[in-house]
Amino acid sequence: MQETQRIIRMLDKFGLDAEQQIRILGFPKGTRTRTLRQYRENKPFPDDEQIQQRISILAHISDALRTTYPTNPQMALFWIKQKNRHLDNYRPVDVLGRGRRNDLLSVLSLLDCTVHWDQSSLKK
């Protein structure tokens, strides 16, 4: 499966609607929701640096969920949809749905301690 389809499928499984997916992927304002159909049908994501950075973060989230819950993929969906005290009791899926790059990194840092360490060292 192509990475584009894998990312779209992950966002679908998370229960994010098309508008949220467009925000998360960093597509320009005004992008129509029907545009996502092209990516579901095998068109690669745009070769835009900002979008590609977000794709990389999302792929990392996917990999981190898979390694955190290797024997039960349903637990990954459970985790992403449960309130998390480290996110001010927001659900990770809701934080992702805001679409800000820092929110994507916040969710990723909960799953991958090396990202958390890198982010905390930048704040000093």
Residue pairs with C-beta under 8 A, 6 or more apart in sequence:
1 9
2 42
2 44
3 55
3 59
4 39
4 42
4 43
4 44
4 45
5 39
5 40
5 42
6 59
6 62
7 25
7 45
7 55
7 58
7 59
7 62
8 21
8 36
8 39
8 40
10 58
10 61
10 62
11 20
11 21
11 24
11 58
13 77
14 77
14 80
14 81
14 93
14 96
15 81
15 93
16 24
16 93
16 96
16 97
18 33
18 34
18 36
19 33
20 96
20 97
20 99
21 36
22 31
22 33
22 35
22 36
22 99
23 97
23 98
23 99
24 54
24 58
24 96
24 97
24 99
24 104
25 45
25 51
25 54
25 55
25 58
26 48
26 50
26 51
26 53
26 54
26 99
26 101
27 35
27 46
27 51
39 45
45 51
45 52
45 55
53 101
54 101
54 104
57 101
57 104
57 105
57 108
58 104
60 108
60 112
60 115
61 104
61 107
61 108
61 111
64 108
64 111
64 112
65 76
65 79
65 80
65 111
66 73
66 76
68 76
68 79
68 111
69 75
69 76
69 79
79 92
80 91
80 92
80 93
80 96
81 91
81 92
81 93
82 91
82 92
83 89
83 90
83 91
84 90
84 91
84 92
84 110
86 110
87 95
87 106
87 107
87 110
92 107
92 110
95 103
95 106
95 107
96 103
96 104
96 107
105 115
105 119
108 115
109 115
109 116
109 119
110 116
